[in-house]
Amino acid sequence: MKILQLCVGMVGTNCYIVYDEATMLGAVIDPGDNAPAILAEIERAGVKVEWILLTHGHFDHILAVGDVQAATGARLAIHKDDLWMLTPESLSASMRSFGMPRSRYTQLQPDLLAEEGSTVEIGGLTAEYLHTPGHTPGSSCIRMGNVLFTGDTLFRHECGRCDLAGGDFDKMLRSLARLRDLPGDYTVLPGHDAASTLEDERRWNPYMRQAGGR
């Protein structure tokens, strides 16, 4: 598995291009903005993108979906509980909460409304949705091998905010406890800021520690 990372958009969202080096089939996780840069990296790497996988539906994770999908023909997956966030009305509200004007946006139509345990096959890779609500109702982590793409659920020594529409801090703590209790260690690739490991978060993340015995 090969992972390419781009930082895109006004709030520094981590967009990941993940592909199977044996088949060169891949996925884009959270194309939040700057579709030209994402598409240039896909072309440079020689990847055939089959899926766009969303960790949740906030504007800073979805703005480039339409353009990337149009250029690649990729299918789109998001957890079913965040489907409501893919409308222009929800996008406008999300952007206003950050003091940003609405940009050009096309209604998105997912090909897969994921649930807990939903899987997508990409060449020899398997992407599995782990439902981790709190930041949004449908916030999910995507597990691929020994990597967790944690979106805005788990950051390095932090967690995602819970004060936006659909957020719930108690659910966030339960989600963090669920991640903490996964067996073994994982590389943690979050939706913003720096990478970490699950073991490091177990030791040092105050919110994961606050989750206690949930």
C-alpha positions in Angstrom: 0.0 0.0 0.0 1.3 3.4 -1.0 -0.1 6.6 0.6 0.3 10.1 -0.8 -0.7 13.1 1.3 -1.8 16.6 0.2 -2.8 19.5 2.5 -5.6 21.3 0.7 -8.0 24.2 1.3 -8.3 27.1 3.6 -8.3 25.1 6.8 -5.5 22.7 5.9 -7.3 19.4 5.3 -5.3 16.3 4.8 -6.3 14.6 1.6 -4.9 11.1 1.0 -4.4 9.1 -2.2 -4.0 5.5 -1.4 -3.2 2.8 -3.9 -2.3 -0.8 -4.4 1.2 -0.8 -6.0 0.6 -4.2 -7.6 -2.5 -3.1 -9.6 -2.2 0.8 -9.4 -5.8 0.9 -8.4 -6.5 3.4 -5.7 -8.8 5.7 -3.7 -8.9 9.3 -2.7 -9.8 10.0 1.0 -11.4 13.4 1.8 -10.7 15.5 -1.3 -11.4 18.7 0.5 -10.4 21.3 -2.0 -7.9 22.1 -4.8 -9.0 19.5 -7.3 -6.3 20.4 -9.8 -3.6 19.6 -7.3 -5.2 16.3 -6.4 -5.7 15.3 -10.0 -2.1 16.3 -10.9 -0.8 14.0 -8.1 -3.0 11.2 -9.3 -1.7 11.6 -12.8 1.9 11.9 -11.7 1.6 8.6 -9.7 -0.2 6.8 -12.5 -3.1 5.7 -10.3 -6.5 4.7 -11.5 -8.8 6.0 -8.8 -11.8 3.7 -8.3 -13.3 5.2 -5.1 -13.6 8.5 -3.2 -14.0 7.7 0.5 -15.2 10.3 2.9 -14.7 10.3 6.6 -17.5 12.8 7.1 -19.5 15.4 5.3 -18.0 18.8 6.3 -17.2 21.2 3.5 -13.5 21.1 4.1 -13.5 17.4 3.3 -15.8 17.4 0.2 -15.4 20.5 -1.9 -13.3 18.8 -4.6 -15.3 15.6 -4.7 -17.4 16.6 -7.8 -14.3 17.6 -9.9 -12.3 14.6 -8.9 -15.3 12.3 -9.6 -15.9 13.9 -13.0 -12.2 13.5 -14.0 -11.7 9.9 -12.7 -15.2 8.3 -12.8 -14.6 7.1 -9.2 -17.5 6.0 -7.1 -18.3 7.8 -3.8 -18.8 6.4 -0.3 -19.9 8.2 2.9 -21.5 6.9 6.1 -25.3 6.9 5.8 -25.7 9.2 8.8 -23.9 12.0 7.0 -25.8 11.9 3.8 -27.8 15.0 4.8 -24.5 17.0 4.7 -24.0 16.6 1.0 -26.7 19.1 0.0 -25.9 22.6 -1.1 -27.9 24.0 1.8 -25.9 22.0 4.4 -22.7 23.0 2.7 -23.6 26.7 2.9 -24.4 26.4 6.6 -21.2 24.5 7.3 -19.1 27.2 5.5 -20.9 30.1 7.2 -20.0 28.5 10.6 -16.4 29.2 9.6 -17.1 32.7 8.3 -16.5 31.6 4.7 -18.6 32.4 1.6 -20.3 29.5 -0.3 -18.3 28.3 -3.3 -19.4 26.5 -6.4 -20.9 23.2 -5.5 -22.8 20.4 -7.1 -25.1 18.0 -5.3 -23.3 14.8 -4.6 -24.8 11.3 -5.0 -23.0 8.6 -3.1 -22.7 5.1 -4.6 -22.3 3.5 -1.2 -24.0 4.6 2.0 -21.6 3.0 4.4 -22.5 1.5 7.8 -20.3 0.0 10.5 -18.2 -2.7 8.9 -18.9 -1.7 5.3 -15.9 -2.6 3.1 -14.6 -1.5 -0.3 -12.1 -3.5 -2.3 -9.4 -1.5 -4.2 -7.1 -3.8 -6.0 -5.6 -6.0 -3.3 -6.6 -3.5 -0.5 -9.6 -3.5 1.7 -11.0 -0.3 3.2 -13.3 -0.8 6.2 -15.6 1.8 7.7 -15.5 2.1 11.5 -18.4 4.3 12.6 -17.0 6.8 15.1 -19.7 9.5 15.7 -19.1 12.6 17.7 -17.7 15.2 15.3 -20.7 14.5 13.0 -23.4 11.8 13.2 -21.7 9.7 10.5 -18.1 10.4 11.3 -16.1 7.4 10.5 -12.5 6.1 10.5 -11.3 4.1 7.6 -9.1 1.1 8.3 -6.8 -0.1 5.6 -4.2 -2.7 6.8 -2.3 -1.2 9.7 -3.4 2.4 9.0 -6.4 4.3 10.4 -7.6 7.3 8.5 -9.3 9.1 11.4 -10.8 12.1 9.7 -11.9 14.6 12.4 -12.5 12.0 15.1 -8.9 11.6 16.3 -6.0 14.0 15.9 -2.5 13.9 17.4 -3.2 14.4 21.1 -6.6 16.0 20.3 -10.0 15.1 19.0 -12.4 16.8 16.6 -14.7 19.6 17.8 -18.2 18.7 18.8 -20.0 22.1 18.8 -21.1 22.1 15.1 -24.4 20.8 13.8 -24.7 17.1 14.7 -21.8 17.1 17.1 -22.0 15.2 20.4 -19.1 15.2 22.9 -20.4 12.1 24.8 -20.5 10.1 21.5 -17.0 11.4 20.7 -15.7 10.0 24.0 -17.3 6.7 23.3 -15.8 6.7 19.8 -12.4 7.5 21.2 -12.8 4.7 23.8 -13.7 2.3 20.9 -10.5 3.3 19.0 -8.4 3.0 22.2 -9.6 -0.5 22.7 -8.8 -1.8 19.2 -6.2 -4.5 19.5 -2.6 -3.8 18.4 -1.2 -0.5 17.0 -2.0 1.5 14.0 -0.6 4.4 12.1 -3.0 7.3 12.6 -3.5 9.6 9.6 -5.9 12.4 10.7 -8.0 14.9 8.7 -5.8 17.8 9.9 -2.3 18.2 11.3 0.3 15.6 12.0 0.3 11.8 11.9 0.5 9.8 15.0 0.1 6.2 16.2 -2.7 4.6 18.2 -0.3 3.6 20.9 0.9 7.2 21.3 -2.7 8.4 21.5 -3.5 5.8 24.2 -0.6 7.2 26.3 -0.9 11.0 25.7 -4.3 12.0 24.2 -6.2 13.6 27.1 -9.6 13.0 25.5 -8.9 9.4 24.9 -7.9 9.1 28.6 -11.0 11.1 29.6 -13.1 8.4 27.8 -12.3 6.1 30.7 -14.3 2.9 30.7 -17.0 3.9 28.2 
